Amino acid sequence: MCTEIEKPWLSPRCDIVFKNLFGKHPNVLRQFLQHVLDLKPEEYRNIKLLDTNQRVDPESKLAILDLKIETTSGKILDVEIQLLSMKSLVQRILFYLSQMLVEQLQPGQKYSDLKRVISVLIVDHTMFPQDELLHHCFRFADRKAGLDLSDLMEVNVLELPKAREKTTIDGPLDVWLKFLAASKKEEFMQYAAQDAGVKEACDILKHLSADERMRLDAENRMKAWRDEMDRLDGAREEGIGIGRKQGIDIGREQGIDIGKKDVARNLLQMNIPLDQIILATGLTRDEISSL
């Protein structure tokens, strides 16, 4: 009698799988976030998943799938996993975080009505090679005085490559990141045995991996990411071949300000009025229209 061979488990790093794993299972999401953020436990009592935007990243041309969450007191969280190393990743996160802040104010409301906006960015590349910390938290602060100006906007970065390299587990967040960084069933099961929340996530991942439709969607999504990585690698090699000086000369001859045009493209994606984009970037109407 033939027995069906179990297929490899899907990667929780695939954003479609990640969104199903955390977006459709509030208890799993709650347990993960409690180990990342410094919010009080009651903030997670009535977490609500808001309508998630499928935005397009202008650099990679790929759709960005993220989780937009409202806590009990109205704080807004954005949770995203990013596989590729993008040159403007930080700028994009800050832009989107700022938008989440602005969206809150309706006519007649005061600045004091603004609720905290927090980004949780999980990356599968090393952003801060100068240390071995798996988790960095950024706010407005005076570095010299060691004083926080405000926690109204906050960016949390979690680096999976560092989790893979770490040989010890010093707390629940380490277990979660080891789980997200894993690739094989045996690894998933190993970390599931060390934390109840990870065990619940592991059970869900097993179920998702057995769903043929989910497997097809995940495989198509990962293929798109691999194709994009190949495109970026090719562009990077071509740029090296041209040479840095020649590239700068070409840019000057063509009158291209890449930084300003990147900003303008992002603003156009957000349907910001043309006059405001001109004011923000200093580009002409024709330069922006050509984008």
PyMOL commands that set and color helices and strands:
alter all, ss='L'
color gray80, all
select helices_A, chain A and resi 15-23+26-34+41-44+89-102+111-113+160-165+172-181+185-192+196-209+212-242+244-253+258-269+274-281+285-289
alter helices_A, ss='H'
color red, helices_A
select strands_A, chain A and resi 48-49+54-56+63-70+76-82+117-123+135-142+147-159
alter strands_A, ss='S'
color yellow, strands_A
deselect
rebuild
show_as cartoon
